[in-house]
Amino acid sequence: MKKLFALVALVGIFTFGANNVVFADHHLEGDSASSAQVDTAAIAEELVEEATPVENTTTEVIEENRSFHQVIKQKFIEGGPSFMGIVLICLILGLALCIERIIYLNKATTNTEKLLSDVEGALESGGIEAAKDICRNTAGPIASIFYQGLDRSKEGIDVVEKSVVAYGSVQMGLLERGLSWISLFIALAPMLGFMGTVIGMIGAFDAIEAAGDISPSLVAGGIKVALLTTVFGLIVAIILQTFYNYLVAKIDSIVNNMEDASISLIDILVKNK
């Protein structure tokens, strides 16, 4: 009996030890599983934190990659169609006049030295009529002035000088035609922009009065619209002013050539009288 009880006790001890070992293993497995879950959550949070700057960077890259035309279109719409449309009309009309004047002045530019040489050669070989044919077949205001002077060469040098001066004034008027309208659009565009600014500020204060509180969004929205009209008005004025200065410089150059050529023509007529 004692041996039987001893055997049962040994079996119980081994069974209890085995259960403790199994329980300890399960406990360790549970701890490892918990730590694994904690590690997975931490990794997920790190991935989210890393993904957020990537998304922001992607958005910034997309915004930077927008074309200049799209940005201008968006700002134009934000500025409001009323005053922005009027400023755009000023830009279109002003550019149309500038392009027309540039084409006209380029056609009016003449090789003065070659024309004088041809006229002098025609006077020596064929007389006044041959020189008039040369001027008739040459484009530009200088050739037209030469033709008027040659047409009155039989009446004396004084008459030729008066004719050249009078017709030179007519040609200057033709060269400067349209510049007054361009200067009008240069002055009108920023004035319209400033008017849009004032109206936008009034709208912002009306919104503040209606809301009964100074909200940053209301104030910022009204001021943004107001400033956009001013910016576009100034941009239009700068563009047209650049073309205007180019046209004025081109006209001055042509007028100087006209005056020099007219003096040379009178000298040629005196020499071949």
Backbone bond lengths (Angstrom), bond angles and torsions (degrees), N, CA, C in turn:
res aa  C-N    CA-C-N  psi(-1)  N-CA   C-N-CA  omega(-1)  CA-C   N-CA-C  phi
1 M - - - 1.457 - - 1.530 111.57 -
2 K 1.337 114.59 -42.89 1.466 117.33 179.97 1.513 110.80 -62.68
3 K 1.360 115.06 -38.58 1.463 118.16 178.33 1.517 110.48 -65.47
4 L 1.351 117.83 -38.08 1.458 121.45 179.87 1.516 110.48 -64.43
5 F 1.374 115.92 -45.30 1.471 118.93 178.18 1.512 111.82 -63.05
6 A 1.323 116.81 -37.36 1.467 119.58 178.51 1.514 111.48 -65.28
7 L 1.361 114.69 -38.64 1.476 118.15 178.65 1.507 111.46 -65.97
8 V 1.371 116.26 -41.98 1.476 120.24 178.65 1.518 110.71 -63.27
9 A 1.338 115.62 -39.18 1.469 118.84 179.20 1.520 111.98 -64.84
10 L 1.305 115.56 -40.15 1.467 118.44 177.99 1.526 111.71 -63.80
11 V 1.349 114.57 -43.04 1.487 118.44 178.56 1.510 110.59 -61.26
12 G 1.390 115.66 -42.38 1.474 118.82 178.94 1.512 112.34 -62.96
13 I 1.352 115.43 -40.46 1.462 118.18 179.94 1.529 111.16 -63.41
14 F 1.343 114.78 -44.33 1.468 118.45 179.67 1.529 111.55 -64.92
15 T 1.347 115.89 -39.49 1.483 119.55 179.45 1.521 110.88 -64.40
16 F 1.346 117.32 -44.62 1.464 121.68 178.37 1.532 111.42 -62.31
17 G 1.359 114.84 -40.74 1.473 118.06 177.79 1.508 112.72 -64.89
18 A 1.356 114.17 -38.67 1.475 117.39 178.73 1.508 111.58 -65.91
19 N 1.363 115.60 -41.42 1.474 118.74 178.44 1.518 111.31 -61.83
20 N 1.373 114.50 -40.92 1.474 117.57 178.61 1.518 111.40 -62.75
21 V 1.330 115.41 -40.08 1.463 118.90 178.71 1.509 111.32 -63.88
22 V 1.360 115.91 -43.62 1.479 119.99 178.73 1.526 110.66 -62.78
23 F 1.351 116.53 -43.49 1.457 120.88 179.25 1.529 111.86 -61.90
24 A 1.375 112.79 -40.73 1.464 116.74 177.89 1.508 111.62 -64.77
25 D 1.346 115.95 -39.42 1.468 118.95 177.86 1.513 111.06 -62.98
26 H 1.358 115.44 -44.31 1.480 118.03 178.53 1.512 111.02 -62.72
27 H 1.333 117.19 -38.48 1.457 120.76 179.08 1.526 111.55 -63.31
28 L 1.350 115.12 -42.99 1.456 119.07 177.41 1.514 111.53 -64.37
29 E 1.362 115.13 -40.63 1.468 118.34 178.53 1.522 110.77 -62.97
30 G 1.364 115.03 -39.77 1.471 118.72 178.15 1.505 111.31 -63.31
31 D 1.359 117.10 -42.17 1.460 119.90 178.37 1.510 111.71 -63.75
32 S 1.340 115.72 -42.22 1.465 118.83 179.18 1.509 111.19 -65.31
33 A 1.355 116.65 -38.05 1.467 119.41 177.85 1.512 111.13 -64.46
34 S 1.355 114.86 -41.81 1.471 118.55 179.25 1.514 110.94 -63.73
35 S 1.340 114.95 -43.91 1.466 118.09 178.46 1.513 111.40 -63.97
36 A 1.346 115.47 -35.18 1.465 118.67 177.80 1.510 111.03 -64.80
37 Q 1.387 115.41 -41.54 1.461 118.43 177.81 1.524 110.97 -63.53
38 V 1.360 115.75 -41.74 1.465 119.07 179.18 1.522 110.71 -62.83
39 D 1.347 116.11 -43.05 1.461 119.35 178.88 1.520 111.07 -63.19
40 T 1.332 118.28 -40.20 1.474 121.66 179.00 1.524 111.18 -62.91
41 A 1.341 115.66 -42.79 1.473 118.96 178.98 1.516 110.93 -64.15
42 A 1.353 116.11 -41.99 1.464 119.21 179.35 1.519 111.44 -63.38
43 I 1.348 115.97 -40.83 1.472 119.73 178.71 1.525 110.39 -64.46
44 A 1.357 115.71 -40.39 1.471 118.84 179.32 1.525 111.02 -62.55
45 E 1.354 115.97 -42.90 1.463 119.01 178.47 1.521 111.19 -62.19
46 E 1.348 116.09 -41.34 1.464 119.17 178.48 1.515 111.40 -63.07
47 L 1.366 116.17 -39.73 1.471 118.98 179.02 1.514 111.26 -65.02
48 V 1.366 116.42 -39.09 1.470 119.18 178.27 1.519 110.83 -64.69
49 E 1.373 114.81 -42.66 1.456 117.95 179.16 1.518 111.96 -64.21
50 E 1.339 115.76 -36.39 1.461 118.60 178.67 1.521 111.38 -74.26
51 A 1.331 117.39 -31.70 1.466 120.42 -177.82 1.513 111.46 -74.07
52 T 1.349 117.13 -31.03 1.458 119.70 -178.07 1.521 112.97 -62.69
53 P 1.353 120.06 -47.89 1.477 118.90 175.44 1.510 112.72 -61.68
54 V 1.363 116.66 -33.21 1.461 118.85 179.22 1.513 110.37 -64.69
55 E 1.371 116.16 -42.48 1.460 118.94 177.90 1.519 110.96 -64.35
56 N 1.341 116.19 -42.65 1.467 118.99 178.21 1.519 111.59 -62.22
57 T 1.352 115.20 -40.96 1.467 119.08 178.66 1.521 110.72 -64.42
58 T 1.343 115.65 -39.60 1.471 119.32 178.32 1.515 110.93 -62.85
59 T 1.350 115.76 -42.34 1.470 119.36 178.47 1.518 111.21 -62.76
60 E 1.352 115.98 -42.32 1.466 118.81 178.60 1.516 111.27 -63.86
61 V 1.337 116.79 -39.06 1.463 119.67 179.39 1.512 110.44 -64.96
62 I 1.354 116.61 -39.95 1.468 119.89 178.69 1.520 110.44 -64.14
63 E 1.357 116.15 -41.72 1.465 118.85 178.66 1.522 111.33 -65.56
64 E 1.338 117.09 -37.55 1.461 119.62 179.63 1.520 111.67 -70.21
65 N 1.351 116.14 -29.87 1.458 120.10 -177.63 1.524 112.64 -81.15
66 R 1.353 117.88 -3.51 1.462 119.06 176.82 1.520 109.87 -65.41
67 S 1.310 114.78 140.39 1.455 119.24 -177.18 1.524 110.54 -70.90
68 F 1.337 114.51 159.93 1.456 121.00 178.91 1.523 110.67 -62.11
69 H 1.329 116.26 -35.16 1.470 120.65 179.14 1.527 110.85 -63.62
70 Q 1.334 117.67 -41.47 1.458 120.85 -179.94 1.523 111.54 -66.32
71 V 1.327 117.03 -39.58 1.462 120.34 178.54 1.525 110.66 -64.47
72 I 1.334 116.75 -45.63 1.466 120.74 178.78 1.523 110.55 -61.80
73 K 1.330 116.99 -40.91 1.468 120.74 179.59 1.522 110.85 -63.38
74 Q 1.339 117.05 -43.48 1.462 120.66 179.76 1.522 111.11 -63.48
75 K 1.333 117.21 -45.38 1.455 120.45 -179.90 1.528 111.41 -66.30
76 F 1.334 116.00 -34.46 1.469 119.82 178.08 1.525 110.41 -63.84
77 I 1.333 116.77 -42.42 1.465 120.54 179.29 1.524 110.42 -67.51
78 E 1.329 117.20 -39.38 1.459 120.46 179.67 1.525 111.46 -66.22
79 G 1.320 117.47 -29.99 1.456 120.57 -179.25 1.509 114.45 -73.73
80 G 1.328 117.38 -13.69 1.458 119.89 -179.85 1.515 111.45 97.72
81 P 1.341 117.42 139.43 1.474 120.22 -175.08 1.518 114.55 -77.14
82 S 1.329 117.94 -18.09 1.465 119.45 -173.03 1.521 112.01 -69.42
83 F 1.310 116.84 -67.59 1.464 119.69 -178.47 1.527 111.77 -76.80
84 M 1.315 117.37 -32.05 1.462 119.20 178.73 1.528 110.71 -64.86
85 G 1.321 117.04 -36.18 1.461 120.20 176.90 1.518 112.35 -65.97
86 I 1.326 116.75 -39.48 1.473 119.91 178.71 1.529 110.37 -66.45
87 V 1.330 116.45 -41.28 1.463 119.90 177.69 1.525 110.58 -63.70
88 L 1.333 117.01 -38.59 1.465 120.68 177.71 1.524 111.06 -64.54
89 I 1.315 117.73 -38.62 1.466 120.87 177.43 1.532 110.18 -63.15
90 C 1.328 116.56 -40.55 1.473 119.84 176.51 1.520 110.88 -60.28
91 L 1.324 116.69 -41.51 1.466 120.12 179.31 1.526 111.29 -64.79
92 I 1.328 117.31 -44.02 1.476 121.10 -177.73 1.524 110.54 -64.87
93 L 1.332 116.84 -47.95 1.465 119.71 -179.28 1.524 111.47 -65.66
94 G 1.334 116.31 -41.09 1.463 119.45 179.25 1.519 112.07 -64.02
95 L 1.340 116.85 -42.94 1.462 119.74 178.53 1.529 111.48 -66.49
96 A 1.334 117.09 -35.91 1.462 119.85 177.68 1.525 110.87 -62.42
97 L 1.328 116.94 -44.20 1.461 120.46 177.73 1.530 111.40 -65.37
98 C 1.321 116.89 -39.87 1.473 120.09 179.39 1.524 111.24 -63.61
99 I 1.322 116.92 -43.70 1.468 120.17 179.97 1.527 110.74 -64.76
100 E 1.339 116.01 -41.21 1.473 119.37 178.47 1.522 111.25 -62.79
101 R 1.338 117.05 -41.43 1.465 120.61 179.47 1.525 111.55 -68.08
102 I 1.321 117.51 -38.44 1.466 120.45 179.38 1.527 110.28 -63.24
103 I 1.328 116.71 -43.75 1.471 120.16 178.56 1.530 110.46 -63.52
104 Y 1.339 116.64 -44.05 1.466 120.37 -179.06 1.529 111.31 -63.77
105 L 1.333 116.79 -44.06 1.462 119.82 -178.38 1.527 112.03 -69.26
106 N 1.310 117.67 -34.19 1.472 119.56 175.81 1.530 111.29 -65.38
107 K 1.333 115.62 -38.12 1.460 118.53 175.92 1.531 111.61 -70.63
108 A 1.335 116.51 -28.54 1.465 120.14 -179.63 1.517 113.04 -78.48
109 T 1.319 117.33 -11.62 1.462 120.40 179.89 1.528 109.61 -75.93
110 T 1.302 116.13 127.74 1.462 121.73 -175.75 1.524 110.01 -127.31
111 N 1.322 115.11 147.38 1.465 120.33 173.50 1.530 107.59 -76.57
112 T 1.323 115.02 96.24 1.467 120.54 -172.23 1.524 112.00 -64.56
113 E 1.300 117.72 -41.23 1.465 120.46 -178.20 1.520 111.38 -62.99
114 K 1.325 116.41 -42.51 1.467 119.62 179.37 1.527 110.70 -66.05
115 L 1.337 116.19 -41.42 1.461 119.54 179.53 1.525 111.30 -63.23
116 L 1.316 117.60 -44.44 1.457 120.15 177.80 1.519 111.98 -62.10
117 S 1.324 116.25 -40.53 1.463 119.76 178.70 1.525 111.37 -64.14
118 D 1.351 116.28 -42.01 1.480 119.77 179.36 1.533 110.98 -66.30
119 V 1.338 117.03 -41.77 1.466 120.32 -179.93 1.526 110.66 -65.30
120 E 1.298 116.66 -42.91 1.462 119.52 178.99 1.532 111.40 -63.88
121 G 1.324 116.27 -41.94 1.469 119.18 177.54 1.517 112.01 -64.76
122 A 1.354 117.24 -38.99 1.461 120.68 178.53 1.529 110.98 -67.56
123 L 1.322 118.26 -38.02 1.463 120.58 177.09 1.519 111.47 -63.02
124 E 1.306 117.43 -39.53 1.458 120.79 -178.97 1.531 112.18 -72.84
125 S 1.324 116.17 -32.67 1.471 118.99 -175.47 1.527 112.92 -96.23
126 G 1.343 117.15 -42.90 1.471 119.49 -173.43 1.495 115.39 -120.87
127 G 1.326 119.01 -5.08 1.452 121.11 177.50 1.528 112.24 88.90
128 I 1.329 114.24 -162.52 1.464 121.40 -174.16 1.526 111.57 -64.80
129 E 1.337 116.90 -41.64 1.469 119.68 -176.46 1.526 111.56 -64.61
130 A 1.325 116.42 -39.32 1.461 119.22 178.09 1.536 110.44 -65.35
131 A 1.344 117.09 -39.11 1.468 120.01 177.43 1.525 111.57 -67.31
132 K 1.331 116.77 -36.19 1.461 120.11 177.51 1.528 111.54 -66.49
133 D 1.331 116.48 -35.43 1.474 119.09 175.95 1.536 111.78 -63.94
134 I 1.316 114.92 -39.09 1.477 118.47 177.14 1.531 109.87 -61.06
135 C 1.326 117.34 -45.41 1.471 120.68 -179.10 1.530 111.73 -68.67
136 R 1.332 116.48 -35.30 1.452 120.38 179.74 1.530 111.65 -65.41
137 N 1.282 117.47 -34.63 1.470 122.38 -177.49 1.531 113.37 -89.98
138 T 1.334 117.10 3.37 1.467 121.31 179.76 1.521 109.09 -111.16
139 A 1.332 116.34 131.11 1.467 121.02 179.94 1.518 110.40 -83.07
140 G 1.335 114.95 154.77 1.455 119.75 175.90 1.506 112.76 117.24
141 P 1.323 117.50 157.40 1.472 120.95 -178.39 1.519 113.39 -69.03
142 I 1.329 118.73 -29.25 1.468 120.45 -179.21 1.522 110.49 -66.03
143 A 1.323 115.99 -41.99 1.471 119.58 177.65 1.524 110.48 -65.25
144 S 1.330 118.01 -36.83 1.469 120.56 177.80 1.529 111.36 -65.29
145 I 1.327 116.98 -40.48 1.464 120.54 177.29 1.524 110.31 -64.90
146 F 1.312 117.31 -41.99 1.466 121.05 177.34 1.517 110.57 -59.71
147 Y 1.324 116.45 -41.61 1.466 119.88 -178.26 1.537 110.51 -63.80
148 Q 1.339 116.83 -43.49 1.455 119.62 178.78 1.527 111.71 -64.21
149 G 1.327 117.35 -38.56 1.455 120.25 178.48 1.520 112.04 -68.46
150 L 1.335 117.72 -42.41 1.466 121.46 178.52 1.516 111.42 -66.86
151 D 1.340 116.92 -33.04 1.460 120.06 -178.27 1.533 111.60 -67.03
152 R 1.334 117.04 -22.75 1.464 121.04 -179.78 1.536 111.60 -113.84
153 S 1.287 115.85 21.08 1.469 119.37 -178.04 1.529 111.73 -68.22
154 K 1.331 118.01 -27.18 1.461 120.80 -179.45 1.532 111.81 -72.01
155 E 1.336 117.11 -16.29 1.457 120.48 -177.44 1.525 112.66 -89.49
156 G 1.289 117.77 -2.67 1.462 121.06 177.03 1.528 111.94 114.70
157 I 1.318 114.48 161.32 1.471 120.69 -177.57 1.524 111.19 -67.48
158 D 1.309 117.90 -35.68 1.462 119.59 -179.94 1.532 111.35 -62.81
159 V 1.314 114.64 -42.14 1.474 118.38 177.91 1.517 110.75 -65.15
160 V 1.319 117.03 -37.90 1.470 120.84 178.28 1.529 110.19 -62.39
161 E 1.311 116.56 -43.44 1.470 120.20 179.93 1.526 111.15 -62.46
162 K 1.314 116.85 -44.69 1.459 120.01 178.72 1.525 111.60 -64.07
163 S 1.308 115.60 -40.23 1.464 119.78 178.79 1.528 111.44 -64.32
164 V 1.337 115.86 -42.06 1.469 119.80 -179.59 1.527 110.45 -65.63
165 V 1.340 117.40 -41.98 1.465 120.54 -179.83 1.531 110.84 -65.74
166 A 1.334 116.87 -44.28 1.461 120.46 -178.22 1.530 111.44 -65.59
167 Y 1.324 115.94 -46.50 1.468 118.49 -178.63 1.524 110.75 -72.48
168 G 1.335 117.74 -26.72 1.460 120.19 174.38 1.522 111.61 -63.50
169 S 1.340 116.86 -38.09 1.464 120.39 176.65 1.525 111.67 -64.40
170 V 1.336 115.60 -37.58 1.476 119.45 177.29 1.520 110.87 -63.89
171 Q 1.326 116.11 -43.41 1.463 120.09 179.55 1.528 111.98 -66.15
172 M 1.321 117.14 -35.27 1.464 119.76 176.24 1.522 111.12 -63.94
173 G 1.342 116.23 -39.18 1.463 119.48 176.28 1.517 111.98 -62.29
174 L 1.337 116.83 -38.51 1.473 120.05 177.67 1.528 111.64 -67.76
175 L 1.338 115.64 -36.20 1.467 118.53 179.36 1.523 111.45 -68.49
176 E 1.323 117.45 -35.75 1.463 121.62 -176.60 1.524 112.88 -90.33
177 R 1.311 117.56 4.28 1.467 120.34 -179.13 1.536 110.32 -65.31
178 G 1.304 116.07 132.59 1.463 121.06 179.11 1.519 114.96 93.33
179 L 1.324 118.27 -15.71 1.465 120.17 -179.29 1.533 111.74 -67.08
180 S 1.324 116.85 -32.01 1.467 119.41 179.99 1.534 110.91 -65.35
181 W 1.342 116.29 -35.96 1.463 119.44 177.82 1.528 111.09 -69.37
182 I 1.324 116.34 -37.58 1.472 119.35 177.76 1.520 110.43 -64.43
183 S 1.338 117.09 -42.88 1.464 119.94 177.40 1.530 111.46 -64.22
184 L 1.355 116.41 -32.25 1.460 119.55 176.97 1.534 110.56 -64.05
185 F 1.330 117.24 -45.32 1.461 120.37 179.89 1.534 111.33 -66.96
186 I 1.344 116.56 -32.28 1.468 119.87 176.65 1.525 110.47 -63.19
187 A 1.316 116.83 -40.47 1.469 119.99 179.53 1.524 111.77 -78.99
188 L 1.338 117.07 -31.11 1.464 120.72 -173.75 1.525 112.49 -75.69
189 A 1.349 117.16 -37.28 1.469 120.21 -174.98 1.533 112.63 -61.02
190 P 1.344 120.36 -51.81 1.476 117.95 178.47 1.518 113.39 -67.61
191 M 1.340 117.07 -29.97 1.460 118.96 177.24 1.524 110.76 -64.84
192 L 1.325 116.89 -41.52 1.460 120.13 175.86 1.527 111.15 -64.97
193 G 1.342 116.04 -37.68 1.463 119.33 176.97 1.518 111.84 -62.45
194 F 1.337 116.81 -43.15 1.469 120.14 178.46 1.533 110.97 -66.37
195 M 1.316 116.61 -35.86 1.456 119.05 177.06 1.522 110.58 -64.68
196 G 1.328 116.40 -41.44 1.460 119.61 175.74 1.519 112.11 -62.34
197 T 1.332 116.05 -35.08 1.466 119.97 177.18 1.527 110.99 -63.81
198 V 1.313 115.98 -45.87 1.470 119.92 -179.67 1.525 110.52 -63.43
199 I 1.329 116.59 -43.70 1.467 119.53 179.96 1.525 110.45 -65.91
200 G 1.332 117.74 -38.17 1.461 120.40 177.37 1.523 112.14 -64.06
201 M 1.334 116.93 -40.13 1.459 120.15 177.20 1.525 110.99 -65.21
202 I 1.323 116.73 -39.80 1.468 119.63 176.86 1.520 110.31 -62.00
203 G 1.350 117.01 -41.31 1.459 119.95 177.46 1.517 112.43 -63.70
204 A 1.323 116.76 -37.63 1.468 120.05 178.24 1.518 110.94 -64.26
205 F 1.336 117.79 -43.68 1.460 120.51 179.23 1.529 111.69 -68.99
206 D 1.333 117.22 -33.29 1.461 119.44 174.45 1.524 111.21 -63.58
207 A 1.352 116.53 -40.67 1.466 119.92 178.34 1.521 110.96 -65.30
208 I 1.335 117.08 -38.80 1.470 120.40 177.44 1.523 110.17 -64.33
209 E 1.330 116.06 -41.64 1.465 119.77 179.81 1.518 111.43 -64.99
210 A 1.355 116.62 -40.41 1.458 119.91 179.57 1.521 111.66 -67.97
211 A 1.338 117.24 -38.07 1.468 120.93 -179.48 1.514 111.61 -75.42
212 G 1.320 118.50 -24.67 1.448 121.04 -178.65 1.508 114.40 76.43
213 D 1.309 116.92 9.82 1.460 120.62 -179.05 1.525 108.10 -153.81
214 I 1.312 115.69 151.07 1.461 120.38 178.97 1.524 107.96 -86.00
215 S 1.328 115.11 101.14 1.458 119.99 178.43 1.525 109.28 -97.79
216 P 1.314 117.69 130.97 1.479 118.97 179.81 1.515 113.27 -58.19
217 S 1.335 117.08 -34.38 1.467 119.42 -179.17 1.520 111.48 -67.45
218 L 1.352 116.26 -39.95 1.465 119.12 178.36 1.518 111.36 -65.33
219 V 1.309 116.57 -46.73 1.462 120.38 -178.76 1.526 110.94 -65.46
220 A 1.336 116.74 -45.41 1.470 120.23 -177.80 1.519 111.34 -64.84
221 G 1.345 117.29 -39.36 1.466 119.52 179.81 1.510 112.39 -64.08
222 G 1.348 117.12 -46.14 1.464 119.97 179.56 1.510 112.74 -64.97
223 I 1.328 116.58 -42.27 1.467 119.75 -179.79 1.523 110.39 -67.39
224 K 1.323 118.31 -36.62 1.463 121.46 179.28 1.521 110.96 -61.95
225 V 1.342 116.05 -47.43 1.468 119.88 178.52 1.532 110.15 -61.58
226 A 1.327 116.12 -41.47 1.467 120.07 -179.16 1.519 111.45 -62.99
227 L 1.302 117.15 -44.33 1.464 120.18 -176.96 1.522 111.82 -72.38
228 L 1.323 118.49 -29.97 1.466 120.46 178.75 1.523 111.55 -63.62
229 T 1.325 117.29 -40.14 1.467 119.27 177.58 1.525 111.09 -63.54
230 T 1.326 116.52 -39.21 1.465 119.68 177.99 1.523 111.41 -65.07
231 V 1.321 116.45 -43.64 1.469 120.07 -179.56 1.523 110.83 -61.18
232 F 1.320 117.75 -45.94 1.463 119.95 -178.93 1.525 111.53 -67.61
233 G 1.322 117.12 -36.24 1.461 119.14 176.14 1.513 112.25 -63.09
234 L 1.332 116.73 -41.73 1.462 120.22 178.11 1.525 111.47 -67.81
235 I 1.329 118.01 -37.34 1.473 120.70 178.34 1.527 110.32 -62.75
236 V 1.331 116.51 -44.31 1.476 120.29 178.35 1.514 110.42 -61.60
237 A 1.326 117.51 -43.34 1.470 120.93 -179.89 1.526 111.36 -63.61
238 I 1.329 117.00 -39.70 1.467 120.34 179.98 1.525 110.68 -65.51
239 I 1.325 116.97 -43.74 1.473 120.40 -179.66 1.522 110.76 -62.42
240 L 1.334 116.63 -49.07 1.460 119.85 -177.95 1.521 111.88 -68.10
241 Q 1.336 117.42 -34.04 1.457 119.97 178.48 1.524 111.22 -64.97
242 T 1.322 116.74 -36.43 1.471 120.32 177.70 1.525 111.06 -62.88
243 F 1.324 116.25 -46.97 1.471 119.79 177.99 1.533 110.90 -65.27
244 Y 1.326 116.81 -37.88 1.466 120.26 -179.30 1.529 110.81 -61.99
245 N 1.320 116.88 -45.16 1.464 119.85 179.28 1.525 111.72 -64.17
246 Y 1.331 116.59 -37.11 1.463 119.15 176.56 1.521 110.91 -63.47
247 L 1.341 116.83 -42.82 1.465 120.48 -179.70 1.524 111.13 -65.01
248 V 1.321 117.11 -40.95 1.471 119.90 179.20 1.526 110.73 -63.38
249 A 1.335 116.49 -42.45 1.467 119.65 178.13 1.525 110.99 -64.27
250 K 1.319 116.99 -38.96 1.470 120.67 178.78 1.523 110.94 -65.41
251 I 1.322 117.47 -42.05 1.461 121.15 179.38 1.526 110.66 -65.38
252 D 1.326 117.12 -41.87 1.470 119.93 178.30 1.529 111.17 -60.82
253 S 1.323 116.12 -39.85 1.463 119.04 178.50 1.526 111.81 -64.20
254 I 1.330 116.47 -42.80 1.472 119.86 179.57 1.530 110.69 -66.11
255 V 1.322 116.94 -40.32 1.470 120.30 -179.70 1.529 110.78 -64.96
256 N 1.304 116.91 -40.89 1.473 119.37 177.20 1.531 111.12 -62.30
257 N 1.319 116.43 -41.32 1.467 119.45 176.65 1.521 111.41 -64.43
258 M 1.338 116.55 -37.48 1.463 120.18 177.63 1.529 111.11 -61.61
259 E 1.325 116.42 -45.26 1.472 119.31 -178.80 1.525 111.38 -66.02
260 D 1.318 117.24 -44.77 1.471 119.52 178.31 1.525 111.54 -62.76
261 A 1.327 115.79 -42.89 1.470 119.18 -179.10 1.521 111.36 -66.13
262 S 1.339 116.70 -36.71 1.467 119.42 179.33 1.527 110.99 -64.22
263 I 1.323 117.18 -41.21 1.471 120.71 177.34 1.536 110.19 -63.72
264 S 1.321 116.13 -41.24 1.475 119.75 179.46 1.524 110.76 -65.89
265 L 1.338 117.33 -37.41 1.470 120.23 178.61 1.526 111.04 -63.49
266 I 1.317 116.74 -43.38 1.468 119.54 178.75 1.528 110.66 -63.02
267 D 1.320 117.57 -39.34 1.448 120.54 177.31 1.540 111.62 -63.15
268 I 1.347 116.11 -38.84 1.468 120.27 178.95 1.530 110.44 -66.44
269 L 1.351 115.65 -40.28 1.461 118.66 179.53 1.530 110.90 -66.76
270 V 1.316 116.90 -39.91 1.471 119.58 178.08 1.514 109.84 -63.40
271 K 1.330 117.24 -39.95 1.444 120.79 -178.57 1.515 112.10 -68.46
272 N 1.345 118.05 -34.54 1.470 121.91 -177.30 1.523 112.09 -98.94
273 K 1.317 117.83 16.71 1.464 120.40 -178.55 1.536 110.18 -73.84
